[in-house]
Amino acid sequence: MHTLPVFGSRVNALMQIRKLSRHVNYKNMGNRNIVLIALIGLSLTFGTSCSKDDNPPDSSSGSHVGTIYYENYEGFSKVSLAIKQKTIIKHTGNHYNWHITGDGTTILEMTDGRSSGRPDHIHFTIRNLGTGEHIKDFFYRPVKGGSIFQEADLSPDKSMICIFPSFDEGFVFLNAQTGAVMAHIEDINGEPIPRNQSFAWLPDNSLLIKWKQHILKTKYPFDDITIVAEFDTEAFHSFSVNAQGTRIAMKYQKHIAVMNTDGSGFYMATSGSEEESSASFSPDGKYLVVGTDVRSIGVPGSVPSQQSFMKIIPADGKTYAVDQDGTDIVPVIPQGETSAEPQKGLMVWTP
């Protein structure tokens, strides 16, 4: 065992990976044990199945409840599904990222610090989503001088922020009250963690992380990791977990896959000739809003971006051809519009 150093130095932590028994859709790893070696910087200042549902959803009601938050080229917006009302919350002409907690109460906003005279910092702001009330804000300078244009997610209990990896840094964890760095998972097995690797918080504040062909599970202080699943491809990302913490949706190659968060019950939720971008569960976990028909959009003076169109399908273990019409495939069409609402990037479906 190693004694934890003061923050700023590193510790080589041996993290035993326990392979769960899987028989479908994953590589057969036999009884091999894998040891991952991660470099973790710790702050000492923070103290603290089955693939089908037995009760299929009723497509006539549950898919029209709650609010979907999303972003497109008009800005950061929301659609109230009950009345099909669209509201543009913020026109985002400048760099802006956001994350909303699954309970729909809190928003984490990220902007670069240039407008505040801190061009090498990320400006984090936490607000009450319903009232707009300011809860906390602070500036963070990337620990290795990395990108200030990173996205991040707030943990379910709102105590931690996990920043997506940049070119220079792996996963960085901040205390959501003070902005202090709690931990930094810089590499695994001596290999730097690639940029923008997907992750998703679970209700108990544990974390699912994509690493190469694996989905891993870990929890603060991040000194123990378990393999949840291993695939035959690295082409999966954009994780979204249901509010119950039992299922995860992700882009798998060109479509959306769903499985249980213990790695069982894998199935393809979408199919068709088009490509999907990402998905988010409804508050009761019985539906998915999916970004369908991905298209490349030219952005003057910048690299092309992507746009997709929101449709809702049941998360019932069946595969839906979302490039076709069907009674169970419901496009999200706001009042006054005639086709599915475009979106890019993150979607969050709240109560």
N, C-alpha and C positions, 0 to 999 in steps of 0.2 A: 504494500500500500504506500502511496505517496502522500505526503503532507501537502495540503492545499496552500499555494503561495498567495501572497498579497496580489491584488489586482495589478496587472501590467506585465506579469511574468506568465509562463506557461506551465502546464502540467501534462505529462503523457498519461492519459487515462485508458486503461484496458477495459473495453466494453464488450462483455460476452453477449453474443447474439444467439438467441434461442429460436430455432426454426420450428414453427408450428406445423402440424401435420396437414398437408394439402394434397389432394388427389386429382383435382380438375383445374385446367387452365394455367397451371404454373409448372415450372421445372421441378422435377423430382430430385431433391437434394439428398435423399437418403437420410443417414443419421449424422452427416457431417456437422461439426460445430464450426462456426466462423467467429473469429475475433476481429473486431474493428478497433483501430487505434485512433483516437480523436485528440486533437489539441484543443483544450478548453481553457479559456481565461475566465476566472470566477471572481465576482465582486463579493467581498465578505460583509458588505454593508446591508444586504437584504435579508431580513430574518423570516423572513417568512418561509338449421337454417336452410334457412332455406331461401331460394331465390324468388319464390312467389309468396305474396301475402295471403293469409288465410281469409282475410276480409277485404276483397278488392274495393277500391275507391269508387264512389258514386260520381261519375264525371259530370253530372248535372248541377252539382252544387259546390263541392270542395275546391274545384279549380278556379272559382270566382271569389275567393275569400283572401283578404290581406292586401298587402302593398308590395310591389316589386320596385326596388331601387336599382338604377342602372345608369350608364353613361353612353351618350352618342355624340355626334358632332354638333348638336345644339347645346349640350352641356350635361351636367349632373341632374338627373330627373327621377320622377317616381310616377307609377301608375297605380291608382286605387282600383283594384279589380272589381269590386262590387258595383261601382258606378262608371267604370272605364274612364275615369278622369285622369288626365296627364298634367303634371305640374313640373315645370323646369325650376329646380331649386337654385342652381348656380350655373351661370354661363362661364365655362372654363376656358378662357382664352390663354391663360398661363398654365404652367405646370401645376397639376393638382391630382392627388390620389386620395382615396377614402376607403374606409372599412366600417361596416355596420355590424354590431353584435347581433347574434341570431335572435335574441329576445326583442330586437327592434327598439331598444331604449337609448343606445349610445352610439355616437359616430366618432371615429378617429380620422382626422384630416391631416394630410401631409402636403406641405408646399416647400419649395426651396427658400432658403433664408436671405436671398438677395435683396428683396424689398425691405428687409429689416436690417440691412447692413451687415449680414452674416453670410456671405456668399459660399462659404465652405460648410454650412450647416443645413440640416433638415429641420423645418419648423413643424412640430407636432402639436395639434390642438385636439382636445377631447371635449365633446359637447353632449348635452342631452338632445337626442334626436327630435323629440316632440316639441320641446320649448325653445331649442336653440341656446339654452343656458350654458354658459362657459363653465367647464368643470376644472380643466387643467390645461396648461400649455407650457412647452419648454423647447429649447433648441438642442440638437444633437449633432456633434461633429463625428462623422464616420471614423471608427477606431483606427483604420489604416489609410485614411484620406480617400476613401472610395467615393462612389457616386452619391450625390445629394438628391437624385431623382428616383429614389427607391420607394417601393410600396411596403406596407407593414400591416399586421393584423393584431387587434387587441384580444387578449385572452378572455374566455367566458366570464371569469370572475373580475375582469377589468384590472388585474394587478400587474400584468406583464404585456409588453409589446414585443412581437417577433418581427424582425426586418428580413425581407427576402434577400437572399445572397446577391451581391454585385460581382463585378469582375474581380474585385480586390478582397472581398470578405465573404465568409460563410454566413451562417445564421448568427445574428446578434440579438440579444435579449435585453430589453430595457425595463427598469422599474417604472411603471406607468404613473407613479406619484411624483417621482423625483427626476426621472430621465437618466438616472445612473445606469451604467452597464452592469447587468447581472451575470451574464455569461456570453461566451463567444465560441461557437463550434466552428472551427476554422477549416479543418479537413478531416477526412475519414480514411483510415489505412494509408496515411501519407499522401492522399490525393486531394487536392483542393476541391471544395464543393462548387460545382458549376453555377453560373449565374442564373438567377430566377428559378431555382429549384422549388417545386411546389411543396406546400405544407398545409395542414389544417389542424386547428385546435379541436380537442374533444372536451365535453362538458366538465371533466375532472381536471382540466388544465394540462392533460398530457397532449402530446403532439405527434401527428403522423407526418413523416418526411419522405419525399422521394429522394432516393440515392441510387443512381445508375438504374439497374433493373429491379430494384427493391422498393417496397414501402416499409419504412421502419417506424417504430414507436418508441418514444422517449418521454421523460418528464423531468422537471427541475429537481436536482441540479444537473440533469442531463449526463449522468455518469453510468447509465445503464440503458441499453438499447435492445429491442426485440424485433426480429423480422416478422412482419405481418404477412407479406406476400412477395413472391418473386415471379417475374414475367419473362417471356421469351423476347421481349422488346423493351427499349427505353422510351418508346414513343407514347408516353402517357403523362398527363399533367393536369393543371387546373382543378385542384381538389375542392370539393364542397361536401361538408358533413351535415346530416340532418340534425334537427334540434335535440333529438333524443340521443344522439351520439352513437347510433347503432349501424348506420349505413353511410357509405361514401360514394359520391358520384365523381367522375373524372372524364376528361377527354382521353380516349384510348384509340390511338392511331387517328382515324378521321371521324370517329363517332363517339357516343357517350356510353360508358359502362358504369354499372353499379355493383357494389359488393358490400358485404357486412364489414364492419370495422375490425373484426377479428380475422379477416382474410377469406372467409367462406362466402358461398352464395353468389359468386361472380356471374353476371349476365350482361349482355349487350342491350341497352335500353333503346338505342336508335339504330337505324339502318337507312339505306337509300343511296342514290347516286351523288348526293350533295355531301358537303362536309359540315360538321357541327363544331362550335367553338368551345362551349362550356355549359354548365348546368347548375341549378340551385334548387334545393328542396323547398316544398311548401312548409309552413309552420307545423302541420301535422305529419309531415314526412310521406304523404301519400301521392304527391305529385312532384314533377320536375318542370321548371321553366328552362327551356333549352334554347341556346343561340344556334339557329339553323341557317343553312344556305350561306356559308361563309363566302365573302367577296373581298377582293383586294381593292382598297380605296386609295387613290393618289392624293398625297398631301403636298401642296406647293412648298418647295424649299425644304422638304424633309423626305424621309424614307416612306414608302407606302405603308398604310395601316390596313386593318381588317374591320369589316362590318358584318354582322349577322342579324337574324330576325327572330324575335321571341315567339316561341310556341310552347304550349303546356301539354304534357302527356302524363298518364298515370305512371307511378313508380311501383308497378305491380308484378315485376318479374317477366313481363312480356317485352318483345322487341317491336318498336313502332317505326314504320317507314315514314319519316317526317317530311320527305319530299312529296308526299301524296296527301290528299284530303282524307279525312276520316272523322267519325263522330268523337273519337277519343283524342284527336289531335286538334287543340284549340289555339288558334293564333291570338296573340295579345294585340288587340286593335283598340286604341283609345278613341274616345268620342271625336267625331269629325274626320276620322281617317278611314281608309278603305282597305288597308293591308297591314300585315304584321309590323309592329314597331321595331325599328332598327336599334341595335345596341352594339357596343364594343367593350370587351373586357368583362369586368366583374358584374354579376347580378346577385342581389340579395333579396329574398322573399321573406317578409316579416309579417307578424300577426296584424 
